[in-house]
Amino acid sequence: MVVGKLASTSAAELAAERRLIEAAQKDLRRFGDLYEKYFYLVYAYTARRVGDRATAEDLTSEVFQKALEYLPKFVWRGVPFGAWLLRIATNMIVDRTRQAARHQELGDRENGTEISQFSLEEVEERAAIFRSVERLPEDQRSVIVQRFAEEKSIREIAETMGRSEGAVKQLQFRALQTLRAELRQSVSKNG
C-alpha cells in the first residue's frame, strides 16, 4: 500500500497533475514542470536506497530521462505520477544492483537486500527535508550541504567560505533551528 503524500492526493490534485502530464505529452518542453514537482521525491528515494550521493544523482537523472522517453506512452490511470517515477527508479536500482553483483566475487556483500528496507513515507520525509534545505538562505544552505552531505568539518567549511569557525557554527545553528521548526510544523499539520 502506498503511504504518505502520494496516497493522500486529493481529486483536485490528481486532476491538476493529469493536466500537467497531458500538457507534457503534447509538448515535451513542459516536462520540466513534472521534473520540478518530483525531483526531490525521486532523489530522496534513490539516495535512501543506494546510500551514495553520486550514484543517487546519476540514477535520478536516468529516471527522468527514461520517464521523458516513455512519457508519450504513459497512460493515466488515476495514480500519482510520482508512483510511476518511483517504479522506474526501483527497476533501475534493481538493474544496477544485478549488474554490480555480476561483477563482484561471491564473497562480496550483495546490495539487493537493501532495496525494500525503506518505506515511501521515509522517502517523502527526506524529500521534504531536501526542499526545506533548498529554501534556506544561501549561506545557511551552503553550511548544511557541506556539513551533512559532503561531511566536511567546521574548520573546512570556514576555510571554504572565508569565515570564522564561530560564524559557521552560528550559521549551522540557525539553519538547523529553521529546519526543526519547519519539520515540527509539517508534523503538526499532517499528524
QUIJO-V102884 format. One record per residue. N is the residue number from 1. RES is the residue in three letters. PHI is phi in radians with two decimals (none if undefined). Layout:
N,RES,PHI / N,RES,PHI
This chain:
1,MET,none / 2,VAL,-1.41 / 3,VAL,-2.05 / 4,GLY,1.38 / 5,LYS,-1.04 / 6,LEU,-1.11 / 7,ALA,-1.29 / 8,SER,-1.69 / 9,THR,-1.16 / 10,SER,-1.37 / 11,ALA,-1.07 / 12,ALA,-1.13 / 13,GLU,-1.15 / 14,LEU,-1.13 / 15,ALA,-1.12 / 16,ALA,-1.13 / 17,GLU,-1.14 / 18,ARG,-1.05 / 19,ARG,-1.12 / 20,LEU,-1.07 / 21,ILE,-1.12 / 22,GLU,-1.10 / 23,ALA,-1.11 / 24,ALA,-1.22 / 25,GLN,-1.21 / 26,LYS,-1.36 / 27,ASP,-2.44 / 28,LEU,-1.04 / 29,ARG,-1.14 / 30,ARG,-1.40 / 31,PHE,-1.06 / 32,GLY,-0.98 / 33,ASP,-1.12 / 34,LEU,-1.20 / 35,TYR,-1.04 / 36,GLU,-1.03 / 37,LYS,-1.18 / 38,TYR,-1.96 / 39,PHE,-0.96 / 40,TYR,-1.16 / 41,LEU,-1.08 / 42,VAL,-1.16 / 43,TYR,-1.10 / 44,ALA,-1.07 / 45,TYR,-1.08 / 46,THR,-1.23 / 47,ALA,-1.08 / 48,ARG,-1.13 / 49,ARG,-1.51 / 50,VAL,-1.69 / 51,GLY,1.23 / 52,ASP,-2.24 / 53,ARG,-1.04 / 54,ALA,-1.12 / 55,THR,-1.14 / 56,ALA,-1.10 / 57,GLU,-1.12 / 58,ASP,-1.07 / 59,LEU,-1.11 / 60,THR,-1.05 / 61,SER,-1.07 / 62,GLU,-1.13 / 63,VAL,-1.07 / 64,PHE,-1.24 / 65,GLN,-1.12 / 66,LYS,-1.16 / 67,ALA,-1.09 / 68,LEU,-1.11 / 69,GLU,-1.09 / 70,TYR,-1.70 / 71,LEU,-0.96 / 72,PRO,-1.05 / 73,LYS,-1.63 / 74,PHE,-1.12 / 75,VAL,-1.99 / 76,TRP,-1.21 / 77,ARG,-2.21 / 78,GLY,1.44 / 79,VAL,-1.76 / 80,PRO,-0.91 / 81,PHE,-1.00 / 82,GLY,-1.04 / 83,ALA,-1.11 / 84,TRP,-1.12 / 85,LEU,-1.09 / 86,LEU,-1.20 / 87,ARG,-1.16 / 88,ILE,-1.06 / 89,ALA,-1.06 / 90,THR,-1.04 / 91,ASN,-1.07 / 92,MET,-1.20 / 93,ILE,-1.13 / 94,VAL,-1.08 / 95,ASP,-1.03 / 96,ARG,-1.12 / 97,THR,-1.12 / 98,ARG,-1.11 / 99,GLN,-1.10 / 100,ALA,-1.13 / 101,ALA,-1.13 / 102,ARG,-1.10 / 103,HIS,-1.60 / 104,GLN,-1.64 / 105,GLU,-1.34 / 106,LEU,-1.01 / 107,GLY,-1.36 / 108,ASP,-1.25 / 109,ARG,-1.20 / 110,GLU,-1.64 / 111,ASN,-1.53 / 112,GLY,-1.04 / 113,THR,-1.25 / 114,GLU,-1.43 / 115,ILE,-1.07 / 116,SER,-1.74 / 117,GLN,-1.43 / 118,PHE,-2.10 / 119,SER,-1.46 / 120,LEU,-1.07 / 121,GLU,-1.08 / 122,GLU,-1.10 / 123,VAL,-1.12 / 124,GLU,-1.13 / 125,GLU,-1.11 / 126,ARG,-1.11 / 127,ALA,-1.07 / 128,ALA,-1.09 / 129,ILE,-1.14 / 130,PHE,-1.03 / 131,ARG,-1.12 / 132,SER,-1.11 / 133,VAL,-1.09 / 134,GLU,-1.08 / 135,ARG,-1.48 / 136,LEU,-1.16 / 137,PRO,-1.00 / 138,GLU,-0.88 / 139,ASP,-1.11 / 140,GLN,-1.14 / 141,ARG,-1.06 / 142,SER,-1.05 / 143,VAL,-1.12 / 144,ILE,-1.10 / 145,VAL,-1.11 / 146,GLN,-1.16 / 147,ARG,-1.28 / 148,PHE,-1.82 / 149,ALA,-1.49 / 150,GLU,-1.62 / 151,GLU,0.98 / 152,LYS,-1.54 / 153,SER,-1.38 / 154,ILE,-1.01 / 155,ARG,-1.07 / 156,GLU,-1.07 / 157,ILE,-1.14 / 158,ALA,-1.04 / 159,GLU,-1.12 / 160,THR,-1.08 / 161,MET,-1.54 / 162,GLY,1.21 / 163,ARG,-2.23 / 164,SER,-1.34 / 165,GLU,-1.10 / 166,GLY,-1.09 / 167,ALA,-1.14 / 168,VAL,-1.16 / 169,LYS,-1.07 / 170,GLN,-1.14 / 171,LEU,-1.08 / 172,GLN,-1.11 / 173,PHE,-1.03 / 174,ARG,-1.09 / 175,ALA,-1.11 / 176,LEU,-1.14 / 177,GLN,-1.08 / 178,THR,-1.11 / 179,LEU,-1.11 / 180,ARG,-1.07 / 181,ALA,-1.09 / 182,GLU,-1.12 / 183,LEU,-1.17 / 184,ARG,-1.06 / 185,GLN,-1.09 / 186,SER,-1.12 / 187,VAL,-1.15 / 188,SER,-1.19 / 189,LYS,-1.26 / 190,ASN,-1.60 / 191,GLY,-1.70
